[in-house]
Amino acid sequence: MRSERAAVTTLFFVNGAIFSSFFARLPAVKANLDATDGQLGLALFAATLALVIAQPLAGALVQRFGARGPALAGAVGYGAGLPVAALAPSVGLLAATLAAISFSNGVLDVAINVEGVAVERRLGRRVLSSMHAAFSFGAMAGAGGGALAAAAALEPEAHLAVVAVVTLAAAFVAGRGLATDPPVGPRGPSFARPSPTLLALGAAAFCVLLAEGSVTDWSAVFLTDEAGAGEALAATGLAVFSLLMALGRLGGDGLAERFGARAVVRCGGVLAAAGLSLALATVEPAFSIVGFGLMGAGLSATFPLIVAAAARTEGLEEAPAIAAVSGLGYVGLMAGPATIGVLSDGAGLRSALLLVVVLCLTAAVLAGRLSR
């Protein structure tokens, strides 16, 4: 069990590292193609669409064949696609490559979440939140590596090729520790029916990840434009948010074991709403940074606990249920930044982010669907 848990945790780290490594070099990729913001937005939309499509299909694959094969296949497609995307000679080919990468990401994501739930079941205690912490730490490592590569004037294709080699090697080593049998019977339904409980969990995941994506993309802009922070101090807001989210996920399993998942998600949603309200209510950058940090701590364990609750939904198979809920969550993650941007044009960024406060409170209300 230690080997299997370590393997799944490693794949979560790999997932986060690949994700942030590419987005850290996206400005350089855009500059090399001489692409406009609109063209890049269309390419990223293709990636979003592929990710959403991949989730239910990945659930069906994992339900039938188990998590090991899809996890490794997803890791290969995800990592190997990085240098290919950096070398794309046109925006159209970049969009196609990003769609393939995102599809692989969707398969990997569902597979490792299903495997993580299986590890929880075999251990008899919650561990999925700590595995998601590995994703957060991987994302921080990938972003740091991207910053160093950019500072060293390393071309994105060379940097991302190194990332691909390292992450694929780690994925193959980790893959040896994954269970080879399907976590649930392979003859169950391949797609989850939209029960009220599953829809509520999906809506909660949508709210939580939309909030996370909005703060990830807009916190630095808010601190610069609304709170008067310098560029370096503005970047600190996202760093504090990400660090407290990662640390919160490390403790999320223990809190859920002691107080129940419902209480942790409910209190987390309220804390996230209070933290963001503090950030929006002040014009002092230091208080805003504290607010973003509290928000990261509040959101930290919510998504992993929602995913675990989906796997425990009565009458549904684990893999399709996880795929359905995480798919709705990722719609929120991708749609959030664009939504805030559109609202900001009309009402201002401070007012637009009030929507995120409401969504955090909505997630707290929907926590009633989680088991005790």
Summary of the structure (lengths in Angstrom):
residues: 372
radius of gyration: 19.5
end to end distance: 25.4
largest distance: 58.1
contacts: 1481
relative contact order: 0.15
helix: 84%
strand: 0%
